[in-house]
């Protein structure tokens, strides 16, 4: 991971973790002329704004993610994004499965490698704080590999 490139953050629903990851990475990577987006493996929440608890934890850290809209991952994303960062192993295997029938050079990797970022959806505010901190660490990890 030596070269800056377009980044797609992926989780299951695209309403809790990956919108936060998009916001944090956009905020940290302003020096680069890259595209940063997020998507979900599932389509349950297409068109929805992020979960209120994600909006809140982002806002506490000076980041506005309230205008984001959830969307589902599509194979065309493999052409646009050189880096696809996933939150957990389930996301990882879902994308690897798509690669069995779709050729891509995109790097698919756990954002906070080697750790997973657990789904906070059924948790409490503390679960969102934990997810935020792990996302922040993961974004730092990626950026430090580019510098
Ligand atoms: P996310 O969390 O993958 O971090 O966006 C989830 C949000 C919603 C659901 C699952 C995970 N859901 O089952 O609706």
Backbone and ligand atoms as CSV (ligand in chain L), in Angstrom:
chain,resi,resn,atom,element,x,y,z
A,1,UNK,N,N,0.843,-1.206,0.000
A,1,UNK,CA,C,0.000,0.000,0.000
A,1,UNK,C,C,0.872,1.247,0.000
A,2,UNK,N,N,1.623,1.469,-1.064
A,2,UNK,CA,C,2.554,2.590,-1.025
A,2,UNK,C,C,2.026,3.825,-1.720
A,3,UNK,N,N,0.975,3.643,-2.505
A,3,UNK,CA,C,0.533,4.737,-3.376
A,3,UNK,C,C,-0.873,5.182,-3.022
A,4,UNK,N,N,-1.131,6.495,-2.933
A,4,UNK,CA,C,-2.504,6.936,-2.697
A,4,UNK,C,C,-3.426,6.485,-3.837
A,5,UNK,N,N,-4.661,6.191,-3.506
A,5,UNK,CA,C,-5.639,5.779,-4.518
A,5,UNK,C,C,-7.039,5.967,-3.975
A,6,UNK,N,N,-8.023,5.747,-4.823
A,6,UNK,CA,C,-9.413,5.892,-4.390
A,6,UNK,C,C,-9.759,4.818,-3.355
A,7,UNK,N,N,-10.560,5.218,-2.360
A,7,UNK,CA,C,-10.859,4.349,-1.221
A,7,UNK,C,C,-12.365,4.148,-1.061
A,8,UNK,N,N,-12.765,2.891,-0.970
A,8,UNK,CA,C,-14.160,2.569,-0.653
A,8,UNK,C,C,-14.201,1.835,0.686
A,9,UNK,N,N,-15.008,2.351,1.608
A,9,UNK,CA,C,-15.194,1.719,2.916
A,9,UNK,C,C,-16.456,0.867,2.853
A,10,UNK,N,N,-16.340,-0.390,3.284
A,10,UNK,CA,C,-17.477,-1.314,3.152
A,10,UNK,C,C,-17.810,-1.982,4.491
A,11,UNK,N,N,-19.110,-1.990,4.823
A,11,UNK,CA,C,-19.593,-2.781,5.959
A,11,UNK,C,C,-20.859,-3.499,5.506
A,12,UNK,N,N,-21.663,-3.994,6.432
A,12,UNK,CA,C,-22.844,-4.748,6.015
A,12,UNK,C,C,-23.979,-3.825,5.559
A,13,UNK,N,N,-24.353,-2.867,6.421
A,13,UNK,CA,C,-25.552,-2.073,6.149
A,13,UNK,C,C,-25.298,-0.691,5.550
A,14,UNK,N,N,-24.034,-0.216,5.630
A,14,UNK,CA,C,-23.656,1.145,5.203
A,14,UNK,C,C,-24.431,2.224,5.953
A,15,UNK,N,N,-24.771,1.923,7.226
A,15,UNK,CA,C,-25.365,2.999,8.046
A,15,UNK,C,C,-24.622,3.240,9.360
A,16,UNK,N,N,-23.810,2.275,9.812
A,16,UNK,CA,C,-23.089,2.486,11.081
A,16,UNK,C,C,-21.589,2.687,10.891
A,17,UNK,N,N,-20.882,1.625,10.463
A,17,UNK,CA,C,-19.419,1.683,10.455
A,17,UNK,C,C,-18.830,2.362,9.226
A,18,UNK,N,N,-19.236,1.936,8.017
A,18,UNK,CA,C,-18.569,2.493,6.827
A,18,UNK,C,C,-18.855,3.984,6.598
A,19,UNK,N,N,-20.037,4.517,6.979
A,19,UNK,CA,C,-20.199,5.978,6.854
A,19,UNK,C,C,-19.216,6.739,7.760
A,20,UNK,N,N,-18.978,6.172,8.964
A,20,UNK,CA,C,-17.996,6.782,9.873
A,20,UNK,C,C,-16.607,6.709,9.251
A,21,UNK,N,N,-16.285,5.538,8.691
A,21,UNK,CA,C,-14.963,5.358,8.076
A,21,UNK,C,C,-14.780,6.316,6.902
A,22,UNK,N,N,-15.836,6.507,6.113
A,22,UNK,CA,C,-15.772,7.467,4.996
A,22,UNK,C,C,-15.474,8.867,5.527
A,23,UNK,N,N,-16.229,9.277,6.543
A,23,UNK,CA,C,-16.065,10.627,7.101
A,23,UNK,C,C,-14.684,10.838,7.697
A,24,UNK,N,N,-14.216,9.861,8.469
A,24,UNK,CA,C,-12.900,9.985,9.117
A,24,UNK,C,C,-11.802,10.028,8.047
A,25,UNK,N,N,-11.908,9.138,7.046
A,25,UNK,CA,C,-10.836,9.088,6.035
A,25,UNK,C,C,-10.844,10.336,5.167
A,26,UNK,N,N,-12.040,10.830,4.809
A,26,UNK,CA,C,-12.117,12.071,4.025
A,26,UNK,C,C,-11.435,13.209,4.778
A,27,UNK,N,N,-11.702,13.259,6.060
A,27,UNK,CA,C,-11.158,14.317,6.896
A,27,UNK,C,C,-9.631,14.238,7.015
A,28,UNK,N,N,-9.110,13.020,7.048
A,28,UNK,CA,C,-7.667,12.809,7.239
A,28,UNK,C,C,-6.860,12.888,5.953
A,29,UNK,N,N,-7.521,12.709,4.802
A,29,UNK,CA,C,-6.775,12.524,3.548
A,29,UNK,C,C,-6.917,13.714,2.601
A,30,UNK,N,N,-7.200,14.891,3.186
A,30,UNK,CA,C,-7.471,16.076,2.351
A,30,UNK,C,C,-6.312,16.466,1.449
A,31,UNK,N,N,-5.097,16.084,1.846
A,31,UNK,CA,C,-3.923,16.438,1.031
A,31,UNK,C,C,-3.878,15.650,-0.285
A,32,UNK,N,N,-4.658,14.583,-0.378
A,32,UNK,CA,C,-4.648,13.754,-1.582
A,32,UNK,C,C,-5.871,14.027,-2.441
A,33,UNK,N,N,-5.647,13.961,-3.757
A,33,UNK,CA,C,-6.751,14.173,-4.690
A,33,UNK,C,C,-7.364,12.799,-5.025
A,34,UNK,N,N,-8.102,12.272,-4.044
A,34,UNK,CA,C,-8.664,10.925,-4.229
A,34,UNK,C,C,-10.157,10.951,-3.946
A,35,UNK,N,N,-10.818,9.898,-4.411
A,35,UNK,CA,C,-12.245,9.741,-4.159
A,35,UNK,C,C,-12.390,8.812,-2.945
A,36,UNK,N,N,-13.243,9.208,-2.005
A,36,UNK,CA,C,-13.523,8.373,-0.835
A,36,UNK,C,C,-15.032,8.181,-0.743
A,37,UNK,N,N,-15.460,6.930,-0.651
A,37,UNK,CA,C,-16.896,6.651,-0.596
A,37,UNK,C,C,-17.124,5.459,0.333
A,38,UNK,N,N,-18.400,5.097,0.534
A,38,UNK,CA,C,-18.697,3.902,1.326
A,38,UNK,C,C,-19.900,3.196,0.735
A,39,UNK,N,N,-20.018,1.906,1.062
A,39,UNK,CA,C,-21.119,1.089,0.536
A,39,UNK,C,C,-21.364,-0.075,1.486
A,40,UNK,N,N,-22.535,-0.708,1.331
A,40,UNK,CA,C,-22.880,-1.869,2.155
A,40,UNK,C,C,-22.939,-3.127,1.312
A,41,UNK,N,N,-22.671,-4.258,1.938
A,41,UNK,CA,C,-22.846,-5.543,1.258
A,41,UNK,C,C,-24.348,-5.752,1.001
A,42,UNK,N,N,-25.154,-5.395,1.985
A,42,UNK,CA,C,-26.606,-5.600,1.894
A,42,UNK,C,C,-27.296,-4.340,1.378
A,43,UNK,N,N,-28.521,-4.511,0.930
A,43,UNK,CA,C,-29.242,-3.336,0.416
A,43,UNK,C,C,-30.372,-2.889,1.347
A,44,UNK,N,N,-30.394,-3.408,2.605
A,44,UNK,CA,C,-31.508,-3.093,3.519
A,44,UNK,C,C,-31.738,-1.602,3.684
A,45,UNK,N,N,-30.680,-0.815,3.657
A,45,UNK,CA,C,-30.810,0.596,4.060
A,45,UNK,C,C,-30.553,1.585,2.918
A,46,UNK,N,N,-30.628,1.105,1.681
A,46,UNK,CA,C,-30.349,1.973,0.536
A,46,UNK,C,C,-31.131,3.281,0.625
A,47,UNK,N,N,-30.421,4.400,0.469
A,47,UNK,CA,C,-31.046,5.730,0.510
A,47,UNK,C,C,-31.182,6.332,1.901
A,48,UNK,N,N,-30.900,5.511,2.941
A,48,UNK,CA,C,-31.061,6.020,4.310
A,48,UNK,C,C,-29.821,6.813,4.756
A,49,UNK,N,N,-30.014,7.795,5.630
A,49,UNK,CA,C,-28.857,8.477,6.234
A,49,UNK,C,C,-28.187,7.539,7.241
A,50,UNK,N,N,-26.973,7.882,7.692
A,50,UNK,CA,C,-26.326,7.045,8.715
A,50,UNK,C,C,-27.162,6.967,9.998
A,51,UNK,N,N,-26.922,5.918,10.773
A,51,UNK,CA,C,-27.531,5.748,12.095
A,51,UNK,C,C,-27.235,6.995,12.947
A,52,UNK,N,N,-28.221,7.431,13.718
A,52,UNK,CA,C,-28.061,8.648,14.551
A,52,UNK,C,C,-26.853,8.569,15.468
A,53,UNK,N,N,-26.578,7.356,15.952
A,53,UNK,CA,C,-25.454,7.186,16.887
A,53,UNK,C,C,-24.108,7.368,16.180
A,54,UNK,N,N,-24.049,7.001,14.885
A,54,UNK,CA,C,-22.820,7.250,14.106
A,54,UNK,C,C,-22.681,8.739,13.814
A,55,UNK,N,N,-23.814,9.368,13.463
A,55,UNK,CA,C,-23.787,10.817,13.205
A,55,UNK,C,C,-23.279,11.539,14.456
A,56,UNK,N,N,-23.754,11.099,15.631
A,56,UNK,CA,C,-23.401,11.746,16.883
A,56,UNK,C,C,-21.922,11.579,17.232
A,57,UNK,N,N,-21.413,10.358,17.113
A,57,UNK,CA,C,-20.007,10.141,17.492
A,57,UNK,C,C,-19.083,10.856,16.504
A,58,UNK,N,N,-19.501,10.953,15.245
A,58,UNK,CA,C,-18.702,11.703,14.259
A,58,UNK,C,C,-18.711,13.187,14.625
A,59,UNK,N,N,-19.897,13.687,14.928
A,59,UNK,CA,C,-20.051,15.109,15.264
A,59,UNK,C,C,-19.208,15.492,16.486
A,60,UNK,N,N,-19.164,14.583,17.477
A,60,UNK,CA,C,-18.347,14.836,18.673
A,60,UNK,C,C,-16.875,14.978,18.320
A,61,UNK,N,N,-16.504,14.367,17.184
A,61,UNK,CA,C,-15.112,14.425,16.721
A,61,UNK,C,C,-14.926,15.396,15.556
A,62,UNK,N,N,-15.914,16.293,15.393
A,62,UNK,CA,C,-15.766,17.375,14.418
A,62,UNK,C,C,-16.027,16.987,12.977
A,63,UNK,N,N,-16.739,15.883,12.746
A,63,UNK,CA,C,-16.981,15.405,11.378
A,63,UNK,C,C,-18.479,15.301,11.123
A,64,UNK,N,N,-18.923,15.868,9.998
A,64,UNK,CA,C,-20.349,15.817,9.646
A,64,UNK,C,C,-20.582,14.712,8.615
A,65,UNK,N,N,-21.280,13.653,9.032
A,65,UNK,CA,C,-21.587,12.576,8.078
A,65,UNK,C,C,-23.090,12.516,7.782
A,66,UNK,N,N,-23.822,13.532,8.262
A,66,UNK,CA,C,-25.291,13.474,8.210
A,66,UNK,C,C,-25.872,13.509,6.797
A,67,UNK,N,N,-25.068,14.000,5.828
A,67,UNK,CA,C,-25.592,14.121,4.449
A,67,UNK,C,C,-25.382,12.849,3.632
A,68,UNK,N,N,-24.684,11.884,4.205
A,68,UNK,CA,C,-24.431,10.649,3.446
A,68,UNK,C,C,-25.716,9.853,3.251
A,69,UNK,N,N,-25.738,9.071,2.163
A,69,UNK,CA,C,-26.883,8.199,1.865
A,69,UNK,C,C,-26.353,6.792,1.610
A,70,UNK,N,N,-26.989,5.799,2.235
A,70,UNK,CA,C,-26.513,4.418,2.084
A,70,UNK,C,C,-26.751,3.892,0.668
A,71,UNK,N,N,-25.824,3.079,0.236
A,71,UNK,CA,C,-25.974,2.382,-1.050
A,71,UNK,C,C,-25.349,1.001,-0.943
A,72,UNK,N,N,-25.726,0.136,-1.872
A,72,UNK,CA,C,-25.173,-1.211,-1.877
A,72,UNK,C,C,-23.905,-1.258,-2.738
A,73,UNK,N,N,-22.968,-2.105,-2.351
A,73,UNK,CA,C,-21.768,-2.329,-3.158
A,73,UNK,C,C,-22.170,-2.873,-4.522
A,74,UNK,N,N,-21.471,-2.436,-5.576
A,74,UNK,CA,C,-21.714,-3.000,-6.910
A,74,UNK,C,C,-20.371,-3.356,-7.550
A,75,UNK,N,N,-20.350,-4.355,-8.433
A,75,UNK,CA,C,-19.063,-4.827,-8.964
A,75,UNK,C,C,-18.322,-3.722,-9.714
A,76,UNK,N,N,-19.043,-2.748,-10.254
A,76,UNK,CA,C,-18.390,-1.607,-10.931
A,76,UNK,C,C,-17.451,-0.871,-9.965
A,77,UNK,N,N,-17.732,-0.973,-8.655
A,77,UNK,CA,C,-16.845,-0.315,-7.677
A,77,UNK,C,C,-15.417,-0.850,-7.783
A,78,UNK,N,N,-15.275,-2.094,-8.204
A,78,UNK,CA,C,-13.939,-2.670,-8.357
A,78,UNK,C,C,-13.112,-1.917,-9.400
A,79,UNK,N,N,-13.783,-1.242,-10.339
A,79,UNK,CA,C,-13.053,-0.502,-11.383
A,79,UNK,C,C,-12.632,0.885,-10.905
A,80,UNK,N,N,-13.372,1.413,-9.928
A,80,UNK,CA,C,-13.186,2.809,-9.516
A,80,UNK,C,C,-12.251,2.941,-8.312
A,81,UNK,N,N,-12.308,1.941,-7.421
A,81,UNK,CA,C,-11.593,2.052,-6.145
A,81,UNK,C,C,-10.411,1.091,-6.094
A,82,UNK,N,N,-9.205,1.656,-5.950
A,82,UNK,CA,C,-8.003,0.814,-5.857
A,82,UNK,C,C,-7.937,0.117,-4.493
A,83,UNK,N,N,-8.543,0.774,-3.488
A,83,UNK,CA,C,-8.529,0.217,-2.130
A,83,UNK,C,C,-9.953,0.035,-1.628
A,84,UNK,N,N,-10.248,-1.168,-1.181
A,84,UNK,CA,C,-11.556,-1.447,-0.596
A,84,UNK,C,C,-11.308,-1.970,0.816
A,85,UNK,N,N,-11.668,-1.145,1.790
A,85,UNK,CA,C,-11.436,-1.524,3.182
A,85,UNK,C,C,-12.734,-1.984,3.828
A,86,UNK,N,N,-12.656,-3.176,4.424
A,86,UNK,CA,C,-13.827,-3.789,5.050
A,86,UNK,C,C,-13.682,-3.746,6.565
A,87,UNK,N,N,-14.820,-3.869,7.246
A,87,UNK,CA,C,-14.817,-3.742,8.701
A,87,UNK,C,C,-14.595,-5.083,9.397
A,88,UNK,N,N,-15.130,-6.159,8.806
A,88,UNK,CA,C,-14.987,-7.474,9.458
A,88,UNK,C,C,-14.763,-8.562,8.417
A,89,UNK,N,N,-14.517,-9.758,8.914
A,89,UNK,CA,C,-14.167,-10.872,8.015
A,89,UNK,C,C,-15.348,-11.296,7.166
A,90,UNK,N,N,-16.538,-11.129,7.704
A,90,UNK,CA,C,-17.730,-11.469,6.916
A,90,UNK,C,C,-17.805,-10.579,5.667
A,91,UNK,N,N,-17.553,-9.284,5.830
A,91,UNK,CA,C,-17.513,-8.362,4.675
A,91,UNK,C,C,-16.420,-8.811,3.698
A,92,UNK,N,N,-15.272,-9.198,4.272
A,92,UNK,CA,C,-14.132,-9.618,3.459
A,92,UNK,C,C,-14.513,-10.811,2.583
A,93,UNK,N,N,-15.113,-11.815,3.187
A,93,UNK,CA,C,-15.457,-13.025,2.425
A,93,UNK,C,C,-16.572,-12.747,1.419
A,94,UNK,N,N,-17.484,-11.856,1.749
A,94,UNK,CA,C,-18.547,-11.509,0.787
A,94,UNK,C,C,-17.940,-10.908,-0.484
A,95,UNK,N,N,-16.959,-10.024,-0.329
A,95,UNK,CA,C,-16.338,-9.399,-1.506
A,95,UNK,C,C,-15.441,-10.390,-2.247
A,96,UNK,N,N,-14.717,-11.219,-1.493
A,96,UNK,CA,C,-13.849,-12.217,-2.135
A,96,UNK,C,C,-14.675,-13.178,-2.978
A,97,UNK,N,N,-15.882,-13.465,-2.517
A,97,UNK,CA,C,-16.795,-14.344,-3.254
A,97,UNK,C,C,-17.125,-13.713,-4.623
A,98,UNK,N,N,-17.379,-12.405,-4.626
A,98,UNK,CA,C,-17.678,-11.713,-5.888
A,98,UNK,C,C,-16.481,-11.778,-6.837
A,99,UNK,N,N,-15.280,-11.795,-6.264
A,99,UNK,CA,C,-14.057,-11.830,-7.085
A,99,UNK,C,C,-13.867,-13.171,-7.783
A,100,UNK,N,N,-14.601,-14.191,-7.363
A,100,UNK,CA,C,-14.499,-15.482,-8.053
A,100,UNK,C,C,-15.033,-15.367,-9.477
A,101,UNK,N,N,-15.976,-14.454,-9.668
A,101,UNK,CA,C,-16.563,-14.312,-11.015
A,101,UNK,C,C,-16.263,-12.954,-11.637
A,102,UNK,N,N,-15.596,-12.063,-10.886
A,102,UNK,CA,C,-15.312,-10.726,-11.400
A,102,UNK,C,C,-13.839,-10.418,-11.141
A,103,UNK,N,N,-13.093,-10.230,-12.220
A,103,UNK,CA,C,-11.659,-9.966,-12.102
A,103,UNK,C,C,-11.410,-8.544,-11.605
A,104,UNK,N,N,-10.567,-8.397,-10.605
A,104,UNK,CA,C,-10.244,-7.043,-10.147
A,104,UNK,C,C,-8.825,-6.976,-9.597
A,105,UNK,N,N,-8.234,-5.790,-9.711
A,105,UNK,CA,C,-6.926,-5.548,-9.104
A,105,UNK,C,C,-7.055,-4.775,-7.796
A,106,UNK,N,N,-8.282,-4.469,-7.397
A,106,UNK,CA,C,-8.468,-3.712,-6.156
A,106,UNK,C,C,-7.918,-4.517,-4.981
A,107,UNK,N,N,-7.329,-3.793,-4.033
A,107,UNK,CA,C,-6.873,-4.445,-2.805
A,107,UNK,C,C,-8.040,-4.464,-1.830
A,108,UNK,N,N,-8.385,-5.640,-1.340
A,108,UNK,CA,C,-9.464,-5.771,-0.349
A,108,UNK,C,C,-8.808,-6.157,0.972
A,109,UNK,N,N,-9.025,-5.338,1.993
A,109,UNK,CA,C,-8.292,-5.554,3.241
A,109,UNK,C,C,-9.111,-5.072,4.441
A,110,UNK,N,N,-8.896,-5.702,5.597
A,110,UNK,CA,C,-9.521,-5.203,6.832
A,110,UNK,C,C,-8.991,-3.790,7.100
A,111,UNK,N,N,-9.889,-2.837,7.356
A,111,UNK,CA,C,-9.455,-1.459,7.608
A,111,UNK,C,C,-8.473,-1.410,8.773
A,112,UNK,N,N,-8.829,-2.074,9.874
A,112,UNK,CA,C,-7.973,-2.034,11.064
A,112,UNK,C,C,-7.166,-3.329,11.171
A,113,UNK,N,N,-6.655,-3.783,10.040
A,113,UNK,CA,C,-5.879,-5.019,9.971
A,113,UNK,C,C,-4.853,-5.101,11.101
A,114,UNK,N,N,-4.728,-6.213,11.822
A,114,UNK,CA,C,-5.391,-7.503,11.673
A,114,UNK,C,C,-6.694,-7.629,12.472
A,115,UNK,N,N,-7.192,-6.519,12.981
A,115,UNK,CA,C,-8.372,-6.580,13.852
A,115,UNK,C,C,-9.653,-6.319,13.082
A,116,UNK,N,N,-10.742,-6.864,13.588
A,116,UNK,CA,C,-12.057,-6.575,13.014
A,116,UNK,C,C,-12.660,-5.380,13.751
A,117,UNK,N,N,-13.597,-4.714,13.093
A,117,UNK,CA,C,-14.372,-3.651,13.734
A,117,UNK,C,C,-15.796,-4.191,13.828
A,118,UNK,N,N,-16.190,-4.558,15.045
A,118,UNK,CA,C,-17.464,-5.251,15.230
A,118,UNK,C,C,-18.636,-4.321,14.942
A,119,UNK,N,N,-19.726,-4.936,14.529
A,119,UNK,CA,C,-20.957,-4.220,14.229
A,119,UNK,C,C,-21.562,-3.628,15.521
A,120,UNK,N,N,-21.695,-2.303,15.607
A,120,UNK,CA,C,-22.238,-1.697,16.832
A,120,UNK,C,C,-23.767,-1.568,16.803
A,121,UNK,N,N,-24.397,-2.008,15.721
A,121,UNK,CA,C,-25.827,-1.738,15.476
A,121,UNK,C,C,-26.713,-2.148,16.646
A,122,UNK,N,N,-26.445,-3.326,17.224
A,122,UNK,CA,C,-27.274,-3.810,18.330
A,122,UNK,C,C,-26.680,-3.431,19.689
A,123,UNK,N,N,-25.664,-2.581,19.669
A,123,UNK,CA,C,-25.004,-2.174,20.900
A,123,UNK,C,C,-25.546,-0.847,21.420
A,124,UNK,N,N,-24.739,-0.211,22.289
A,124,UNK,CA,C,-25.143,1.077,22.878
A,124,UNK,C,C,-24.162,2.166,22.418
A,125,UNK,N,N,-24.259,3.346,23.021
A,125,UNK,CA,C,-23.380,4.453,22.616
A,125,UNK,C,C,-21.906,4.077,22.745
A,126,UNK,N,N,-21.618,3.291,23.783
A,126,UNK,CA,C,-20.232,2.851,24.021
A,126,UNK,C,C,-19.734,2.019,22.824
A,127,UNK,N,N,-20.624,1.189,22.275
A,127,UNK,CA,C,-20.231,0.361,21.117
A,127,UNK,C,C,-19.846,1.242,19.928
A,128,UNK,N,N,-20.521,2.384,19.801
A,128,UNK,CA,C,-20.204,3.303,18.692
A,128,UNK,C,C,-18.891,4.038,18.945
A,129,UNK,N,N,-18.605,4.329,20.225
A,129,UNK,CA,C,-17.312,4.936,20.586
A,129,UNK,C,C,-16.172,3.977,20.236
A,130,UNK,N,N,-16.387,2.702,20.572
A,130,UNK,CA,C,-15.360,1.683,20.301
A,130,UNK,C,C,-15.151,1.561,18.792
A,131,UNK,N,N,-16.261,1.517,18.042
A,131,UNK,CA,C,-16.147,1.408,16.580
A,131,UNK,C,C,-15.408,2.629,16.039
A,132,UNK,N,N,-15.758,3.824,16.540
A,132,UNK,CA,C,-15.089,5.045,16.064
A,132,UNK,C,C,-13.577,4.948,16.282
A,133,UNK,N,N,-13.183,4.540,17.478
A,133,UNK,CA,C,-11.753,4.487,17.793
A,133,UNK,C,C,-11.012,3.494,16.904
A,134,UNK,N,N,-11.643,2.359,16.641
A,134,UNK,CA,C,-11.001,1.359,15.777
A,134,UNK,C,C,-10.933,1.857,14.336
A,135,UNK,N,N,-11.955,2.553,13.906
A,135,UNK,CA,C,-11.968,3.134,12.551
A,135,UNK,C,C,-10.858,4.180,12.428
A,136,UNK,N,N,-10.738,5.009,13.462
A,136,UNK,CA,C,-9.702,6.043,13.469
A,136,UNK,C,C,-8.316,5.402,13.356
A,137,UNK,N,N,-8.085,4.364,14.154
A,137,UNK,CA,C,-6.791,3.642,14.107
A,137,UNK,C,C,-6.546,3.067,12.717
A,138,UNK,N,N,-7.584,2.489,12.142
A,138,UNK,CA,C,-7.465,1.871,10.818
A,138,UNK,C,C,-7.124,2.900,9.753
A,139,UNK,N,N,-7.779,4.057,9.811
A,139,UNK,CA,C,-7.518,5.115,8.822
A,139,UNK,C,C,-6.093,5.630,8.959
A,140,UNK,N,N,-5.618,5.775,10.192
A,140,UNK,CA,C,-4.228,6.189,10.442
A,140,UNK,C,C,-3.252,5.171,9.861
A,141,UNK,N,N,-3.581,3.915,10.046
A,141,UNK,CA,C,-2.734,2.818,9.548
A,141,UNK,C,C,-2.572,2.932,8.028
A,142,UNK,N,N,-3.693,3.156,7.325
A,142,UNK,CA,C,-3.652,3.245,5.866
A,142,UNK,C,C,-2.830,4.460,5.443
A,143,UNK,N,N,-3.116,5.605,6.051
A,143,UNK,CA,C,-2.412,6.833,5.646
A,143,UNK,C,C,-0.925,6.762,5.933
A,144,UNK,N,N,-0.550,6.101,7.046
A,144,UNK,CA,C,0.877,6.040,7.348
A,144,UNK,C,C,1.593,5.155,6.327
A,145,UNK,N,N,0.874,4.222,5.713
A,145,UNK,CA,C,1.515,3.384,4.679
A,145,UNK,C,C,1.727,4.167,3.374
A,146,UNK,N,N,1.041,5.291,3.219
A,146,UNK,CA,C,1.172,6.124,2.008
A,146,UNK,C,C,2.253,7.193,2.162
A,147,UNK,N,N,2.735,7.384,3.406
A,147,UNK,CA,C,3.650,8.515,3.636
A,147,UNK,C,C,5.094,8.059,3.701
L,1,LIG,P1,P,-23.229,-1.533,9.625
L,1,LIG,O1,O,-24.247,-2.005,10.748
L,1,LIG,O2,O,-22.902,-2.775,8.807
L,1,LIG,O3,O,-22.055,-1.064,10.405
L,1,LIG,O4,O,-23.906,-0.468,8.833
L,1,LIG,C1,C,-25.457,-2.646,10.441
L,1,LIG,C2,C,-26.592,-1.884,10.273
L,1,LIG,C3,C,-27.797,-2.504,10.020
L,1,LIG,C4,C,-27.872,-3.872,9.942
L,1,LIG,C5,C,-26.730,-4.630,10.088
L,1,LIG,C6,C,-25.523,-4.013,10.339
L,1,LIG,N1,N,-29.111,-4.503,9.719
L,1,LIG,O5,O,-29.164,-5.745,9.817
L,1,LIG,O6,O,-30.102,-3.817,9.450
